Amino acid sequence: MKNVKTNNMKAPVIKDYSKLSKRELEILARKYGVELDRRLRKDTLIRLVEIAIEKHDEEQGSLGDLHQKFFLRGIFVGTILGVLAGALMMYAVCERMGGLL
């Protein structure tokens, strides 16, 4: 099983892969970034397609979690920087007004 560049296309959800030909299984697997060898038995190809779909779904889920972490981290860092900038601005204004602090 050779990994190929993954694209973000959604392949149709099929419950019974045994109805597909080896060629159709190969095309389906390519949508998930996997190149199949049609010389293998059909049941082997079906299992490889199922594994590819499972891994693809897991990767998509973990990418969503990763994006959410970075987004939340960005909000947190932005908030901290905003508070620090505001505190420095208040300090500068107070110093200018004669040292009220």
N, C-alpha and C positions, 0 to 999 in steps of 0.2 A: 504494500500500500504506500503510494508516493504522495506526499503532501504537496499541494499546489497553493498558490496565493488564494486566500479566502476572500470571497466577495460577499456583499451584504444582501444578496438576493434571497428572498424567501422561496423555498421550494414548496410545492404543494404537499399537504399532509396526507399520506397514504397509509392506510392501516395494513393492507394485504399486499406486500411487495412481491409475492409469488406470482401474481397476475402480470407483472411486468416482464419484458424480455431482458436478456442480458444487456443489450444495447441501451434500453431505457434505464436500467439500473446504473449503467455507466454514466449516462447523461445526468441522472439525478445526483449521483455521487459528486460529479464535477461542480454542481451548484453549492456543495458543501466543502469544496476545496480538496477533494480526494480523487485520485486517478485509479481506476480499477483495471485489473487484468482479466479480460473476458475469457481467458483460457481456464480460469478457475471454475469450480462447480457453482451452479446458481445459488444453492443454499449458502455457500461461503460468501458470495457477492452480496446476498441479502443481509447477512450478518455484518459485513463490513459497512454497508450503507447505514444500517441501524446504529452502529458504533459512531460513524461520522456525524450522524444527526444528533446523537446524544452529546458528543463532545462539542459540537457547534452550539447547541442550546446552553450547555454549561458555560462556555466562553462568553456568550452573549449576556448571560446573567451576571457573571463576575465583572464584565466590563461596565455594566450598569452600576454595580456597587462601587467600583473604582471611580467612576465619574462622579458619583454622589459624594464620595469621600473628598475628592479634590474640590468639588464645589463648596462643601461645608467648610473645608479648611480655608478656602479663599475668603469666604464670608467672615470667618473668625479672625484671620489675619487682617483683613480690611477693617474690621471693627476695632481691633487693637490699635492699628495705625491711626485710625480716625480719632480715638480717644487720646492717644499720645500727642497728635498734632494739635488737638483742641487744648490740651493741658499746656503745651508749649506756647501756644498763642495767648492763652490767659496769663501765663507768667510774663510774657513779653509786654502785654498791655499793662499789667499791674506795675511792672518795673518802669515803664515809660511814664506812668501817672504819679510816680513818686514813691514807689516801693510800698504799696499797701499790704503786701504779703508779709 
